[in-house]
C-alpha cells in the first residue's frame, strides 16, 4: 500500500521519511530523547539517529506490507514535524487496530494531536473500513487521556500493571472508538 497523505487544515500528515528531500530522523531523535516521552513510550526507544533511522524504516515497511500506517504530523506552512501518529496491530479480518501517538515536546498542549488524530480516524473508518480502534496509556499520562477524550474514545477499562513508568509497574487505561460512534462535536 502506498502511504496516504491527509490534509487536516493547519496540519499536513505524510509518511515519515529519510531521503534526499526530507529527513525526519532528527525530529524523531529529539522526541525520543525527551524525558517525558521516554517515561511513557519506553517500548519505542528511538534514542539517537541510528534508532530513529530504524524507526523510519519500520514505518515505511508498515505501509508497504499494509500492517501499520503512520504519519508525521507537520505544520502545513513550515513543514515542521509537530507530532506522530501510528495505527498498528492492524487486523484486516476483525477490522480493528490500535493507535499510538506523540507530540514534539515544544508542541504539547496546543491541540495538534486531537486535530490530527481525528483526521486519521476519519480515514481509518472511511477509506480502510476499520470498525474498532483502541487507545491505551498509562494512568498517570493525563495528556494522553485528554487526547482520548477529545477524539471521542470511550473508556473501557483498566489494564492492571500493564505499563512500566519510571521503572515501576503502572496500570493502563484502555479506550476504544467504533466506526459507529458519533465523531466528537468539537475540539476543546
Secondary structure, 3 states (H helix, E strand, C coil): CCCCCEEECCEEEECCCECCCCECHHHHHHHHHCHHHHHHCCCCCCCHHHHHHHHHHHHHHHHHHCCCEEEEEEECCCCCEEEEEEEEEEECCCCEEEEEEEECHHHCCCCHHHHHHHHHHHHHHHCCCCCEEEEEEECCCHHHHHHHHHCCCEEEEEEEEEEEECCEEEEEEEEEEECCCCCCCCCC
